[in-house]
């Protein structure tokens, strides 16, 4: 399917398949290349099963990668961008060992040519307007608001939920002591939302925070892996994300706390 000038709508999202931009209610949602390509594959065949083999051929045709890990990571990031959940999906349904299916209604923009002419007309108008000026200063891009309050939401895990809870508590304690200029929500406040289906930024809004931190833990033989993200509550955009690995939860908590603290000092 040609994606030049083509966009699709579903729920309160709009995905421009040409510019590879995802927006929610007009606000841009940060989404990396592979998760966006995965979204494009799914929305072009709504209601149909897109097999894992098809996704491999489309997304990683000539690359030697750990396919299962890469695909699972792309699906996870896409779900996070959409505010979706695997157990109660609104958009992406998992069919075990088979593939995925986009279950929301999708509306395709069938007028790319008309929009193309409008863009050309707008460009010509802009050229005519700016021709009379010798110098044009571009307005600076809007800056992300400073982070004065943050919530570390309960980390999730496929198993070992006690480890996830202890790691969350450790990160909260470390940030509270290490970044005193930022208000860190207490354990009792954040754990009250554990298990809810609210979007992370909704929880952050209810807690009157500027950002939230999310983490997902996996166990790989004798090591723990965690993917951590910091999301701006106002826009739902990812401010920062990184992956960590260590042999013990305590070591991993320290790595995460130090990295999050550095990001907070940059943002505050």
C-alpha positions in Angstrom: 0.0 0.0 0.0 1.4 3.4 -1.0 1.8 5.6 2.0 2.6 8.9 0.3 0.2 11.5 1.6 -1.9 8.8 3.2 -3.3 9.0 6.7 -5.6 6.8 8.8 -7.8 7.6 11.8 -8.8 5.3 14.7 -10.2 6.3 18.0 -8.8 9.7 18.8 -5.6 9.0 16.9 -4.4 10.0 13.4 -1.4 8.3 11.8 0.2 9.9 8.8 1.8 7.0 7.0 3.8 9.3 4.7 5.5 11.4 7.4 5.4 8.6 9.9 3.8 10.7 12.6 1.2 9.6 15.1 -1.0 12.2 16.8 -3.6 12.0 19.5 -6.2 14.7 19.6 -3.8 16.8 17.5 -0.8 16.3 19.8 2.2 14.4 18.4 2.9 11.1 20.2 6.5 10.0 20.1 6.9 6.7 18.4 10.1 5.1 17.1 10.5 3.7 13.6 9.9 0.0 14.1 6.7 0.4 16.3 5.3 2.9 13.7 6.1 0.4 10.8 4.3 -2.2 12.8 1.3 0.1 13.2 1.2 0.7 9.5 1.2 -3.0 8.8 -1.7 -3.6 11.1 -3.9 -0.6 10.1 -3.8 -1.5 6.4 -5.6 -4.7 7.2 -7.9 -4.0 10.1 -9.8 -7.0 11.5 -7.4 -9.4 9.8 -4.7 -11.5 11.4 -1.2 -10.3 10.4 1.1 -13.2 11.1 4.4 -13.1 12.8 6.0 -14.4 9.6 4.5 -11.5 7.6 5.7 -9.0 10.1 9.2 -10.4 9.9 9.3 -10.1 6.1 8.0 -6.6 6.2 10.0 -5.2 9.1 13.2 -7.2 9.2 13.6 -8.7 5.7 17.4 -8.6 5.5 18.5 -8.2 9.1 19.9 -10.7 11.4 18.1 -9.9 14.6 16.6 -11.7 17.6 13.2 -11.6 15.9 11.0 -12.6 18.9 12.7 -10.0 21.2 12.5 -7.2 18.5 8.9 -7.9 17.6 7.8 -8.1 21.2 9.6 -4.8 22.0 8.0 -3.1 19.0 4.5 -4.3 20.0 5.1 -3.2 23.6 6.3 0.3 22.5 3.3 0.6 20.1 0.9 -0.4 22.9 2.5 2.2 25.2 2.2 4.9 22.6 -1.5 4.0 22.0 -2.3 3.6 25.7 -3.4 0.1 25.0 -3.2 -3.1 27.2 -2.6 -6.7 26.1 -5.2 -8.1 28.5 -7.9 -5.6 27.6 -7.0 -4.4 24.1 -8.8 -1.5 22.4 -6.6 -1.6 19.3 -4.1 -4.5 19.1 -5.2 -8.1 19.8 -2.6 -10.8 20.3 -3.2 -14.2 18.9 -0.8 -16.5 20.7 2.0 -17.8 18.4 0.1 -16.6 15.3 0.3 -12.9 15.1 -1.7 -9.7 15.8 -5.0 -8.1 14.7 -6.0 -4.5 14.7 -9.5 -4.5 16.2 -10.5 -0.8 16.2 -12.4 0.8 13.3 -10.0 2.4 10.8 -10.9 5.3 8.5 -8.6 5.9 5.6 -8.1 9.4 4.2 -9.1 8.9 0.5 -8.2 12.4 -0.7 -4.4 12.6 -0.7 -4.4 14.2 -4.1 -6.7 17.0 -3.0 -4.6 17.6 0.0 -1.5 17.6 -2.2 -2.9 20.5 -4.3 -3.8 22.3 -1.1 -0.2 21.9 0.2 1.2 23.2 -3.1 -1.1 26.2 -3.0 -0.1 26.9 0.6 3.6 26.6 -0.3 3.2 29.1 -3.2 1.3 31.5 -0.9 4.1 31.2 1.7 6.7 31.9 -0.9 4.8 35.0 -2.1 4.5 36.3 1.5 8.1 35.7 2.5 9.5 37.2 -0.8 8.9 40.7 0.5 11.1 40.1 3.6 14.9 40.1 3.6 15.2 38.2 6.8 13.0 35.6 8.4 13.5 34.3 11.9 12.1 30.9 12.8 10.3 30.8 16.1 12.0 28.4 18.5 10.3 25.0 19.1 8.2 24.9 22.2 10.2 23.6 25.1 9.0 20.8 27.4 7.8 22.3 30.7 10.1 21.8 33.7 9.4 18.8 35.8 8.6 19.8 39.4 6.7 16.7 40.4 7.0 13.1 39.2 5.4 9.7 40.0 7.2 6.4 39.6 4.3 4.1 38.8 4.4 0.4 39.9 6.7 -1.5 37.6 5.2 -4.5 35.8 6.5 -8.0 35.3 5.5 -11.2 33.6 6.3 -12.9 36.9 8.0 -12.1 40.2 5.7 -9.3 41.0 7.3 -8.9 44.4 10.6 -8.0 42.8 8.8 -5.4 40.6 7.2 -3.8 43.7 10.5 -3.7 45.7 12.3 -2.2 42.7 9.6 0.5 42.4 9.9 1.3 46.1 13.7 1.5 45.8 13.6 3.9 42.9 11.0 6.1 44.7 13.2 6.2 47.8 16.4 7.0 45.8 14.8 9.8 43.8 13.2 11.3 46.9 16.6 11.5 48.5 18.7 12.2 45.4 16.6 14.9 43.7 15.2 17.0 46.5 14.2 19.8 44.0 11.6 17.5 42.4 8.6 16.3 44.4 8.4 12.5 44.1 5.1 10.9 44.9 5.1 8.5 47.9 4.6 4.7 47.6 1.1 4.9 49.1 0.0 7.4 46.4 1.2 5.5 43.4 0.4 1.9 44.5 -3.2 3.0 44.9 -3.4 2.9 41.1 -1.8 -0.5 40.7 -3.9 -2.8 38.5 -6.1 0.0 37.2 -6.7 0.4 33.4 -6.1 4.2 33.4 -3.5 5.5 31.0 -0.3 6.4 32.7 -0.6 10.1 32.0 -4.2 10.1 33.4 -2.7 8.7 36.6 -0.1 11.4 36.6 -2.7 14.1 36.1 -4.7 12.8 39.0 -1.6 12.9 41.1 -0.8 16.5 39.9 2.5 15.5 38.4 4.4 16.8 35.4 5.8 13.3 34.4 5.5 9.7 35.2 8.1 6.9 35.1 7.2 3.4 33.8 9.1 0.2 33.9 8.7 -3.4 32.7 10.8 -6.2 34.1 11.8 -9.4 32.3 14.0 -12.3 33.6 16.6 -13.7 31.2 18.3 -16.7 32.8 20.5 -15.2 35.6 19.9 -11.5 34.7 17.1 -9.0 35.1 16.2 -6.6 32.3 14.1 -3.5 32.6 12.8 -1.0 30.0 12.2 2.4 31.6 10.4 5.4 30.1 9.6 8.9 31.3 6.3 10.3 29.9 5.2 13.9 30.0 1.7 14.0 31.6 0.6 17.1 29.6 1.2 15.7 26.1 1.6 11.9 26.7 5.0 12.2 24.8 8.0 10.1 25.8 10.7 12.4 27.3 13.3 9.7 27.7 13.6 5.9 27.6 16.3 3.3 28.1 17.0 -0.3 28.8 18.9 -1.7 31.8 20.3 -5.1 32.7 21.9 -6.4 35.9 22.2 -9.7 37.9 20.4 -8.4 41.0 17.3 -6.3 41.5 19.2 -4.0 43.9 21.9 -3.3 41.3 19.3 -2.7 38.7 17.4 -0.3 41.0 20.5 1.8 41.5 21.2 2.0 37.7 17.6 3.1 37.1 17.5 5.6 39.9 20.8 7.3 38.8 19.6 7.5 35.2 16.2 8.9 36.0 17.8 11.4 38.4 20.1 12.7 35.7 17.1 13.2 33.4 15.2 15.0 36.1 18.1 17.4 36.7 18.1 18.2 33.0 14.3 18.8 32.9 13.8 20.6 36.2 
